[in-house]
């Protein structure tokens, strides 16, 4: 393989460092803008190439030491014989833990600006700075693991099917951090993935399988559910749902449902939507927090979500639909409604 020296000038939307060599863009994972690096070319294309980071000759002042021991490091990981092999053994979950958090926020803002310019054709899009999360670590209430043949929990390495076993993850909420070491799976045949979910101080373990009834032995004091290939759920222990509260509203979260992974940031998002909500005469449809024009008057499916309930309550005078209490009681049903003056209610069309 060819080894070259590069100056990294930018980050791609995927968080890879970008340098140029002989007129071609070179994408280098884990390299940062402003850095002088030595890399090894791993993939050749006509107009670009991909490379593996070998050495940081001059580091960016915004480079930090990743908190997670499973993140890529130039020092080879235990059992690795070189940097390239270490990259293959590193977790592919976090792309920018080596970049200081304030710089991550600037990168996200710049990524949105560049995409609006390149894809949308906007010359100077007015993109506001990204809002920081209340906690940059230990915030996720949902995480999905792959399983090694030995039953160990892990994440896939970047651009690979290789599963990297993990003993800790600094993105997990405190409830899941406490639960992770207690998860011991003695029987794995038939189990494809394992999801851990948390709400308040409770946790739920969700197994996914193509088999209707795989054998599972549990050694963790937690509720557990098996999601079968057809979408049905089988309760293995405890309850098959969690209960979470966002801005004073209670949500029942079933094993396979969607819920914002960062509860604290979801509360901020709801607040911003309510503050910026402008009531107009234009009829709009609201579907799980998504607004779009309802010019055709066709049915629009809806189900309760953190962004929907506060908005619908604020628009109570304009919304013809179920009450908040009815929405919670029927959280597994799907309703349809249109927002606007004297808006009609349509039944869901699932055909």
Helices and strands as residue ranges (DSSP letters): E 3-7, E 10-11, E 17-21, E 24-28, E 36-44, E 48-58, H 83-89, H 101-118, E 142-147, E 153-156, E 163-165, H 174-180, E 191-199, E 202-209, E 223-227, E 233-237, E 241-246, E 249-254, H 263-276, E 284-287, E 290-293, E 301-302, H 306-314, H 324-329, E 335-336, E 338-339
